[in-house]
Amino acid sequence: MPTLWAGASGYAFKAWEGSFYPEKIAADAMLAWYAERLPSVEINNSFYRMPKVEVLERWAQATPEAFRFAIKASKRITHDARLAADAAAQPLAYLYGNLGALGAKRGPVLFQLPPFLKKDTARLQEFLALLPTDHRAAFEFRHDSWFDDDVYALLRSAGAALCLSEREDALPPPLVETASWGYLRLRLETYSDADLDGWAERLAATHWQQVHAYFMHEPTAPGYAAALLARLAPPATSSPPSPSA
């Protein structure tokens, strides 16, 4: 059974007040409240703005020791440079350098490629060579040409994960294990109990040691994450009976 790090794509949403959060909660109190209830969060605003060290340090201080942050890589790397090694090298190094402020709470880094970017194995191979040894990189490809054995082989050689993204506007890609851990983005607006049961069964059948799974930023996301966590939790063990006197 893999260890599951489930959560939502973001946490600072006023629309969650009164459902997940109390009716009134200060913005700077949201992360601590969230982290008391869920073990991980996917940060998406890092796609638009590189996270600063001081912000990352505050996040680390506000969360429990076992909490993990998944960070979406900057668009400077994925959409402007489009993974080209010469253009991506500097912002990539800056990103990972800053993420060191999270310490052990740094989880995966998600590289979400633009939907118009077609498969380019040479470009991917050169980019993978830039990653630090402890990269924990996951790749979300949004053009169907990337879902091919030669791409999977490159990811495996680098220990990078193929992100499985379930979306309303596209069929999900195959669940292919390219690393010892997995990364899921569950983007449907509604998940039934049967849907969550199905995902729990699929994840339990993998060889992954860990799985990161994030639901879309709707008010329902924390509940879905908690429900999936409950389905993959190890069974409780009863304490042995006390010896009779």
C-alpha angles and dihedrals in degrees: 000000000000121000107253124217102188130173145117136292096258134346109214100090123137088200087071092061110112094021110050098001126043117271089262123029132153115247092237091054096056098084095053091048091049093047092053089062107032130037101221146019134199112227112214103170088073085075089068100032129026109243114250122229094241092053092049090049090054090050091051091050093049096054136068122262093257096051120114132202121209110202126206109221120243119271086234086075102036106029106023100035092025088211093300103156098223094051098036100047098084099045090042092054091046092051096050091042091057094043088064085080088074092060113187090354092072107108127176126332112225119214106196111190124209115261093240094058109101128204115295110168095182091055092047093048092051091048094049089055089061095058119104116247092254094046102133087197123178123190125212108196116194100184115077093226090076094064096090138117095250090056091048089051092054092050091049092050089055097040090242123148127236106229114228108211119190108201138173092232100049143034113259116258118244118283098249121173110221097155139026088263136046138221125208132184109194104195105168116120093227132035121186124208087256091054092052091045088053093051092048090052093048093049093046089054094057128091091234118131092201136016129197113202127178130187125210119275096264122125087253093061099088091050093049091049092050091048093051090047090053091052093053098039114119112256115268115254120220120233112249113258116263114257112258117254 
